[in-house]
Amino acid sequence: MTEVIVLNGGSSSGKSGIVRCLQEVLPDPWLALGTDTLVDAMPASMKASDAGIEFAPDGQVIVGPEFRMLEAAWIEGVAAMARAGARVIVDEVFLGGAESQKRWQKALGELRVLWVGVRCDSAVAAGREVARGDRVIGMAASQADVVHRGMVYDLEVDTTHAESMECAQTIATHVS
C-alpha cells in the first residue's frame, strides 16, 4: 500500500491544485505537506538571511545552512508521521534535483513511495505565476526544468494542458 506520494515540480506548475484534488479522489484521508509548509513555519528572520532562505529578485531561491538543518529535521518528521500510519502527500520543489530526492529517499527508507514529476511548460507556469501575484516573477521559469534534472519518477504528469483533477485521477490509479 502506498504510504507517501511525493510530487515534485517547479513553482506554479500546478502541484497544490493536484494535491487538493488527490485529497478528494483518494478513498482514505491523506495529509498534504510541502516545502511551503516548511517555509511558512520558519521565523521571518530566516526568510531574508544568508543562513536561511532568500528569494532573489530574478526568482532564484538560495538556501543556507540553517535552512538545510531545519529542512532535514522536517523531512524526518514527515517520514515519522508516515511510519506512524498517516498517509502523506508531499508537495516539493527539488531545487537540488537528484540530491534533493536522495535526502527524501534516505528519510523515507522502507516506506512505499510513489514519486511523481509534475511538469509544466515554463511559459505557462510563468503566466500562472503572474496571475497568482504571490510569487517572485521569474521563479517559475527558473525552476521549470532544473527541479527535474537527474530525477527518477514512477509517474509524470504535465499540467500544461491537463487540469488538476485529470492529473490527480491519473496519479490515483497508481496508488495501491
CYANA upper distance limits for C-alpha pairs under 8 A (distance plus 0.5 A):
  1 MET  CA    112 ARG  CA      7.25
  1 MET  CA    175 VAL  CA      7.94
  1 MET  CA    176 SER  CA      5.45
  2 THR  CA     87 ARG  CA      8.49
  2 THR  CA    111 LEU  CA      8.41
  2 THR  CA    112 ARG  CA      5.48
  2 THR  CA    113 VAL  CA      6.35
  2 THR  CA    114 LEU  CA      7.22
  2 THR  CA    175 VAL  CA      6.28
  2 THR  CA    176 SER  CA      6.01
  3 GLU  CA     82 ALA  CA      6.87
  3 GLU  CA     85 GLY  CA      8.47
  3 GLU  CA     86 ALA  CA      8.06
  3 GLU  CA     87 ARG  CA      5.55
  3 GLU  CA     88 VAL  CA      7.11
  3 GLU  CA    111 LEU  CA      6.88
  3 GLU  CA    112 ARG  CA      5.86
  3 GLU  CA    113 VAL  CA      6.58
  4 VAL  CA     82 ALA  CA      7.41
  4 VAL  CA     87 ARG  CA      6.36
  4 VAL  CA     88 VAL  CA      5.40
  4 VAL  CA     89 ILE  CA      6.28
  4 VAL  CA     90 VAL  CA      7.86
  4 VAL  CA    111 LEU  CA      7.84
  4 VAL  CA    112 ARG  CA      6.95
  4 VAL  CA    113 VAL  CA      5.26
  4 VAL  CA    114 LEU  CA      6.86
  5 ILE  CA     88 VAL  CA      6.89
  5 ILE  CA     89 ILE  CA      5.18
  5 ILE  CA     90 VAL  CA      6.59
  5 ILE  CA    113 VAL  CA      6.16
  5 ILE  CA    114 LEU  CA      5.26
  5 ILE  CA    115 TRP  CA      6.64
  5 ILE  CA    116 VAL  CA      7.77
  6 VAL  CA     89 ILE  CA      6.39
  6 VAL  CA     90 VAL  CA      5.17
  6 VAL  CA     91 ASP  CA      6.86
  6 VAL  CA     92 GLU  CA      7.61
  6 VAL  CA    113 VAL  CA      7.63
  6 VAL  CA    114 LEU  CA      6.73
  6 VAL  CA    115 TRP  CA      5.56
  6 VAL  CA    116 VAL  CA      6.43
  7 LEU  CA     15 LYS  CA      7.22
  7 LEU  CA     89 ILE  CA      7.89
  7 LEU  CA     90 VAL  CA      6.45
  7 LEU  CA     91 ASP  CA      5.61
  7 LEU  CA     92 GLU  CA      6.45
  7 LEU  CA    115 TRP  CA      6.96
  7 LEU  CA    116 VAL  CA      5.33
  7 LEU  CA    117 GLY  CA      6.41
  7 LEU  CA    118 VAL  CA      6.93
  8 ASN  CA     15 LYS  CA      8.10
  8 ASN  CA     91 ASP  CA      6.90
  8 ASN  CA     92 GLU  CA      5.37
  8 ASN  CA     93 VAL  CA      5.90
  8 ASN  CA     94 PHE  CA      6.87
  8 ASN  CA    115 TRP  CA      8.40
  8 ASN  CA    116 VAL  CA      6.79
  8 ASN  CA    117 GLY  CA      5.58
  8 ASN  CA    118 VAL  CA      6.25
  8 ASN  CA    147 VAL  CA      7.82
  8 ASN  CA    148 HIS  CA      8.25
  9 GLY  CA     13 SER  CA      6.57
  9 GLY  CA     15 LYS  CA      7.35
  9 GLY  CA     92 GLU  CA      7.17
  9 GLY  CA     93 VAL  CA      5.90
  9 GLY  CA     94 PHE  CA      7.73
  9 GLY  CA    117 GLY  CA      6.60
  9 GLY  CA    118 VAL  CA      5.26
  9 GLY  CA    119 ARG  CA      6.53
  9 GLY  CA    143 GLN  CA      8.37
  9 GLY  CA    144 ALA  CA      7.49
  9 GLY  CA    147 VAL  CA      6.71
  9 GLY  CA    148 HIS  CA      7.71
 10 GLY  CA     93 VAL  CA      6.13
 10 GLY  CA     94 PHE  CA      8.40
 10 GLY  CA    118 VAL  CA      8.32
 10 GLY  CA    119 ARG  CA      8.11
 10 GLY  CA    140 ALA  CA      6.50
 10 GLY  CA    143 GLN  CA      5.28
 10 GLY  CA    144 ALA  CA      5.30
 10 GLY  CA    145 ASP  CA      8.01
 10 GLY  CA    147 VAL  CA      6.73
 11 SER  CA     93 VAL  CA      7.67
 11 SER  CA    125 ALA  CA      7.86
 11 SER  CA    129 GLU  CA      8.24
 11 SER  CA    139 MET  CA      6.88
 11 SER  CA    140 ALA  CA      5.24
 11 SER  CA    143 GLN  CA      7.03
 11 SER  CA    144 ALA  CA      7.78
 12 SER  CA    125 ALA  CA      5.70
 12 SER  CA    126 ALA  CA      7.81
 12 SER  CA    128 ARG  CA      6.54
 12 SER  CA    129 GLU  CA      6.22
 12 SER  CA    140 ALA  CA      6.44
 13 SER  CA    118 VAL  CA      7.19
 13 SER  CA    119 ARG  CA      6.87
 13 SER  CA    120 CYS  CA      5.78
 13 SER  CA    125 ALA  CA      6.01
 13 SER  CA    140 ALA  CA      8.01
 13 SER  CA    144 ALA  CA      8.08
 13 SER  CA    159 THR  CA      7.22
 14 GLY  CA     18 ILE  CA      6.86
 14 GLY  CA    118 VAL  CA      7.96
 14 GLY  CA    120 CYS  CA      8.35
 14 GLY  CA    159 THR  CA      6.91
 14 GLY  CA    164 SER  CA      7.35
 15 LYS  CA     19 VAL  CA      6.65
 15 LYS  CA     91 ASP  CA      6.84
 15 LYS  CA    118 VAL  CA      7.19
 16 SER  CA     20 ARG  CA      6.86
 16 SER  CA     91 ASP  CA      7.35
 17 GLY  CA     21 CYS  CA      6.81
 17 GLY  CA    164 SER  CA      6.03
 17 GLY  CA    165 MET  CA      8.45
 18 ILE  CA     22 LEU  CA      6.50
 18 ILE  CA    164 SER  CA      5.17
 18 ILE  CA    165 MET  CA      6.93
 18 ILE  CA    167 CYS  CA      7.06
 18 ILE  CA    168 ALA  CA      5.89
 19 VAL  CA     23 GLN  CA      6.76
 19 VAL  CA     32 ALA  CA      7.32
 19 VAL  CA     89 ILE  CA      7.48
 19 VAL  CA     91 ASP  CA      7.91
 19 VAL  CA    168 ALA  CA      7.89
 20 ARG  CA     24 GLU  CA      7.09
 21 CYS  CA     25 VAL  CA      6.77
 21 CYS  CA    164 SER  CA      7.15
 21 CYS  CA    165 MET  CA      5.98
 21 CYS  CA    168 ALA  CA      6.32
 22 LEU  CA     26 LEU  CA      6.24
 22 LEU  CA    165 MET  CA      8.16
 22 LEU  CA    168 ALA  CA      5.63
 22 LEU  CA    169 GLN  CA      7.81
 22 LEU  CA    171 ILE  CA      8.45
 22 LEU  CA    172 ALA  CA      7.49
 23 GLN  CA     29 PRO  CA      7.27
 23 GLN  CA     30 TRP  CA      6.52
 23 GLN  CA     31 LEU  CA      8.46
 25 VAL  CA    168 ALA  CA      8.03
 25 VAL  CA    169 GLN  CA      7.55
 25 VAL  CA    172 ALA  CA      7.78
 26 LEU  CA     30 TRP  CA      8.39
 26 LEU  CA    172 ALA  CA      6.94
 29 PRO  CA     87 ARG  CA      7.60
 30 TRP  CA     86 ALA  CA      7.54
 30 TRP  CA     87 ARG  CA      5.37
 30 TRP  CA     88 VAL  CA      5.79
 30 TRP  CA     89 ILE  CA      7.02
 31 LEU  CA     86 ALA  CA      7.62
 31 LEU  CA     87 ARG  CA      6.66
 31 LEU  CA     88 VAL  CA      5.21
 31 LEU  CA     89 ILE  CA      6.51
 32 ALA  CA     88 VAL  CA      6.51
 32 ALA  CA     89 ILE  CA      5.41
 32 ALA  CA     90 VAL  CA      6.63
 32 ALA  CA     91 ASP  CA      7.83
 33 LEU  CA     37 THR  CA      6.59
 33 LEU  CA     88 VAL  CA      7.62
 33 LEU  CA     89 ILE  CA      6.73
 33 LEU  CA     90 VAL  CA      5.54
 33 LEU  CA     91 ASP  CA      6.64
 34 GLY  CA     38 LEU  CA      7.17
 34 GLY  CA     89 ILE  CA      8.49
 34 GLY  CA     90 VAL  CA      5.59
 34 GLY  CA     91 ASP  CA      4.73
 34 GLY  CA     92 GLU  CA      5.99
 35 THR  CA     39 VAL  CA      6.72
 35 THR  CA     91 ASP  CA      6.98
 35 THR  CA     92 GLU  CA      5.90
 35 THR  CA     93 VAL  CA      7.45
 36 ASP  CA     40 ASP  CA      6.37
 37 THR  CA     41 ALA  CA      6.74
 38 LEU  CA     42 MET  CA      7.10
 38 LEU  CA     71 GLU  CA      7.83
 38 LEU  CA     74 TRP  CA      7.77
 39 VAL  CA     47 LYS  CA      8.43
 42 MET  CA     46 MET  CA      7.05
 42 MET  CA     47 LYS  CA      8.17
 43 PRO  CA     47 LYS  CA      7.80
 44 ALA  CA     48 ALA  CA      7.86
 45 SER  CA     49 SER  CA      7.07
 46 MET  CA     51 ALA  CA      7.62
 46 MET  CA     52 GLY  CA      4.96
 46 MET  CA     53 ILE  CA      6.58
 46 MET  CA     67 PHE  CA      8.14
 47 LYS  CA     52 GLY  CA      6.50
 47 LYS  CA     53 ILE  CA      5.50
 47 LYS  CA     54 GLU  CA      6.20
 47 LYS  CA     55 PHE  CA      8.38
 48 ALA  CA     52 GLY  CA      7.42
 48 ALA  CA     53 ILE  CA      6.87
 48 ALA  CA     54 GLU  CA      5.88
 48 ALA  CA     55 PHE  CA      8.41
 49 SER  CA     53 ILE  CA      6.75
 49 SER  CA     54 GLU  CA      6.97
 49 SER  CA     64 GLY  CA      8.46
 50 ASP  CA     54 GLU  CA      7.55
 50 ASP  CA     63 VAL  CA      7.82
 50 ASP  CA     64 GLY  CA      6.19
 51 ALA  CA     63 VAL  CA      7.50
 51 ALA  CA     64 GLY  CA      4.58
 51 ALA  CA     65 PRO  CA      5.76
 51 ALA  CA     66 GLU  CA      5.64
 51 ALA  CA     67 PHE  CA      7.05
 52 GLY  CA     63 VAL  CA      6.27
 52 GLY  CA     64 GLY  CA      5.38
 52 GLY  CA     65 PRO  CA      7.26
 52 GLY  CA     66 GLU  CA      5.88
 52 GLY  CA     67 PHE  CA      5.10
 52 GLY  CA     68 ARG  CA      8.48
 53 ILE  CA     61 VAL  CA      7.54
 53 ILE  CA     62 ILE  CA      6.19
 53 ILE  CA     63 VAL  CA      4.95
 53 ILE  CA     64 GLY  CA      6.67
 53 ILE  CA     67 PHE  CA      6.80
 54 GLU  CA     61 VAL  CA      6.23
 54 GLU  CA     62 ILE  CA      5.61
 54 GLU  CA     63 VAL  CA      6.92
 55 PHE  CA     59 GLY  CA      6.76
 55 PHE  CA     60 GLN  CA      6.48
 55 PHE  CA     61 VAL  CA      5.28
 55 PHE  CA     62 ILE  CA      7.05
 55 PHE  CA    136 VAL  CA      7.79
 56 ALA  CA     60 GLN  CA      5.69
 56 ALA  CA     61 VAL  CA      6.69
 56 ALA  CA     62 ILE  CA      8.00
 56 ALA  CA    136 VAL  CA      8.37
 57 PRO  CA    136 VAL  CA      7.19
 57 PRO  CA    137 ILE  CA      8.12
 58 ASP  CA    136 VAL  CA      7.88
 58 ASP  CA    137 ILE  CA      7.33
 58 ASP  CA    138 GLY  CA      5.96
 58 ASP  CA    139 MET  CA      7.57
 59 GLY  CA    136 VAL  CA      5.87
 59 GLY  CA    137 ILE  CA      6.33
 59 GLY  CA    138 GLY  CA      4.88
 59 GLY  CA    139 MET  CA      4.28
 59 GLY  CA    140 ALA  CA      8.00
 59 GLY  CA    142 SER  CA      7.21
 60 GLN  CA    138 GLY  CA      8.04
 60 GLN  CA    139 MET  CA      6.45
 60 GLN  CA    142 SER  CA      7.15
 61 VAL  CA    139 MET  CA      8.33
 63 VAL  CA     67 PHE  CA      6.63
 63 VAL  CA     68 ARG  CA      7.63
 64 GLY  CA     68 ARG  CA      6.88
 65 PRO  CA     69 MET  CA      6.69
 66 GLU  CA     70 LEU  CA      6.80
 67 PHE  CA     71 GLU  CA      6.41
 68 ARG  CA     72 ALA  CA      6.54
 69 MET  CA     73 ALA  CA      7.00
 70 LEU  CA     74 TRP  CA      6.58
 71 GLU  CA     75 ILE  CA      6.57
 72 ALA  CA     76 GLU  CA      6.81
 72 ALA  CA    103 ARG  CA      8.37
 73 ALA  CA     77 GLY  CA      6.67
 74 TRP  CA     78 VAL  CA      6.73
 75 ILE  CA     79 ALA  CA      6.75
 75 ILE  CA    104 TRP  CA      7.22
 75 ILE  CA    107 ALA  CA      7.23
 76 GLU  CA     80 ALA  CA      6.60
 76 GLU  CA    107 ALA  CA      6.16
 76 GLU  CA    108 LEU  CA      8.33
 77 GLY  CA     81 MET  CA      6.79
 78 VAL  CA     82 ALA  CA      6.95
 78 VAL  CA     88 VAL  CA      8.29
 79 ALA  CA     83 ARG  CA      6.70
 79 ALA  CA    107 ALA  CA      6.66
 79 ALA  CA    108 LEU  CA      5.86
 80 ALA  CA     84 ALA  CA      6.59
 81 MET  CA     85 GLY  CA      7.05
 81 MET  CA     86 ALA  CA      6.09
 81 MET  CA     87 ARG  CA      8.46
 81 MET  CA     88 VAL  CA      8.48
 82 ALA  CA     86 ALA  CA      5.22
 82 ALA  CA     87 ARG  CA      6.16
 82 ALA  CA     88 VAL  CA      6.84
 82 ALA  CA    111 LEU  CA      8.23
 83 ARG  CA    111 LEU  CA      7.70
 93 VAL  CA    147 VAL  CA      6.87
 94 PHE  CA     98 ALA  CA      8.23
 94 PHE  CA    100 SER  CA      5.89
 94 PHE  CA    101 GLN  CA      7.45
 94 PHE  CA    147 VAL  CA      5.39
 94 PHE  CA    148 HIS  CA      7.99
 95 LEU  CA    100 SER  CA      7.55
 95 LEU  CA    143 GLN  CA      7.70
 95 LEU  CA    146 VAL  CA      7.16
 95 LEU  CA    147 VAL  CA      5.57
 96 GLY  CA    100 SER  CA      5.53
 96 GLY  CA    146 VAL  CA      8.36
 96 GLY  CA    147 VAL  CA      7.23
 97 GLY  CA    101 GLN  CA      7.10
 97 GLY  CA    146 VAL  CA      7.15
 97 GLY  CA    147 VAL  CA      5.44
 97 GLY  CA    148 HIS  CA      6.28
 97 GLY  CA    149 ARG  CA      5.66
 97 GLY  CA    150 GLY  CA      6.53
 97 GLY  CA    151 MET  CA      6.67
 98 ALA  CA    102 LYS  CA      6.67
 98 ALA  CA    148 HIS  CA      8.34
 98 ALA  CA    149 ARG  CA      7.12
 98 ALA  CA    150 GLY  CA      5.46
 98 ALA  CA    151 MET  CA      5.55
 98 ALA  CA    152 VAL  CA      8.33
 99 GLU  CA    103 ARG  CA      7.04
100 SER  CA    104 TRP  CA      7.21
101 GLN  CA    105 GLN  CA      6.57
101 GLN  CA    151 MET  CA      7.66
102 LYS  CA    106 LYS  CA      6.56
103 ARG  CA    107 ALA  CA      6.97
104 TRP  CA    108 LEU  CA      6.47
105 GLN  CA    109 GLY  CA      6.38
108 LEU  CA    113 VAL  CA      8.33
114 LEU  CA    153 TYR  CA      8.39
114 LEU  CA    154 ASP  CA      6.72
114 LEU  CA    155 LEU  CA      8.33
114 LEU  CA    174 HIS  CA      8.36
114 LEU  CA    175 VAL  CA      7.80
115 TRP  CA    152 VAL  CA      8.12
115 TRP  CA    153 TYR  CA      5.43
115 TRP  CA    154 ASP  CA      5.72
115 TRP  CA    155 LEU  CA      7.08
116 VAL  CA    153 TYR  CA      6.01
116 VAL  CA    154 ASP  CA      6.59
116 VAL  CA    155 LEU  CA      5.48
116 VAL  CA    156 GLU  CA      5.87
116 VAL  CA    157 VAL  CA      7.91
116 VAL  CA    171 ILE  CA      8.37
117 GLY  CA    148 HIS  CA      7.79
117 GLY  CA    153 TYR  CA      6.66
117 GLY  CA    155 LEU  CA      6.94
117 GLY  CA    156 GLU  CA      5.00
117 GLY  CA    157 VAL  CA      6.80
118 VAL  CA    156 GLU  CA      6.46
118 VAL  CA    157 VAL  CA      5.70
118 VAL  CA    158 ASP  CA      6.32
118 VAL  CA    159 THR  CA      7.61
119 ARG  CA    144 ALA  CA      7.73
119 ARG  CA    156 GLU  CA      7.75
119 ARG  CA    157 VAL  CA      6.66
119 ARG  CA    158 ASP  CA      5.06
119 ARG  CA    159 THR  CA      6.76
119 ARG  CA    160 THR  CA      7.95
120 CYS  CA    124 VAL  CA      7.31
120 CYS  CA    125 ALA  CA      6.72
120 CYS  CA    144 ALA  CA      7.35
120 CYS  CA    158 ASP  CA      5.96
120 CYS  CA    159 THR  CA      5.72
120 CYS  CA    160 THR  CA      5.25
121 ASP  CA    125 ALA  CA      6.75
121 ASP  CA    144 ALA  CA      7.67
121 ASP  CA    160 THR  CA      6.16
122 SER  CA    126 ALA  CA      6.45
122 SER  CA    140 ALA  CA      7.04
122 SER  CA    141 ALA  CA      5.47
122 SER  CA    144 ALA  CA      5.99
122 SER  CA    145 ASP  CA      8.44
123 ALA  CA    127 GLY  CA      6.76
123 ALA  CA    141 ALA  CA      7.48
124 VAL  CA    128 ARG  CA      6.87
124 VAL  CA    160 THR  CA      6.91
125 ALA  CA    129 GLU  CA      6.60
125 ALA  CA    140 ALA  CA      6.15
125 ALA  CA    141 ALA  CA      7.49
125 ALA  CA    144 ALA  CA      8.21
125 ALA  CA    160 THR  CA      8.41
126 ALA  CA    130 VAL  CA      6.91
126 ALA  CA    137 ILE  CA      8.06
126 ALA  CA    138 GLY  CA      7.50
126 ALA  CA    139 MET  CA      8.37
126 ALA  CA    140 ALA  CA      5.83
126 ALA  CA    141 ALA  CA      6.42
127 GLY  CA    131 ALA  CA      6.83
128 ARG  CA    132 ARG  CA      6.56
129 GLU  CA    133 GLY  CA      6.99
129 GLU  CA    134 ASP  CA      8.10
129 GLU  CA    135 ARG  CA      6.75
129 GLU  CA    136 VAL  CA      8.48
129 GLU  CA    137 ILE  CA      7.25
129 GLU  CA    140 ALA  CA      7.12
130 VAL  CA    135 ARG  CA      8.19
130 VAL  CA    137 ILE  CA      7.28
135 ARG  CA    139 MET  CA      7.72
138 GLY  CA    142 SER  CA      6.62
139 MET  CA    143 GLN  CA      6.62
140 ALA  CA    144 ALA  CA      6.35
142 SER  CA    146 VAL  CA      7.80
143 GLN  CA    147 VAL  CA      6.40
144 ALA  CA    148 HIS  CA      8.37
145 ASP  CA    149 ARG  CA      7.42
155 LEU  CA    171 ILE  CA      8.06
157 VAL  CA    167 CYS  CA      6.61
157 VAL  CA    170 THR  CA      8.44
158 ASP  CA    162 ALA  CA      7.05
158 ASP  CA    167 CYS  CA      8.11
159 THR  CA    163 GLU  CA      6.74
159 THR  CA    164 SER  CA      7.55
159 THR  CA    167 CYS  CA      7.84
162 ALA  CA    166 GLU  CA      6.80
162 ALA  CA    167 CYS  CA      7.17
163 GLU  CA    167 CYS  CA      6.94
164 SER  CA    168 ALA  CA      6.55
165 MET  CA    169 GLN  CA      6.58
166 GLU  CA    170 THR  CA      6.83
167 CYS  CA    171 ILE  CA      6.75
168 ALA  CA    172 ALA  CA      6.48
169 GLN  CA    173 THR  CA      6.91
170 THR  CA    174 HIS  CA      7.68
171 ILE  CA    175 VAL  CA      7.30
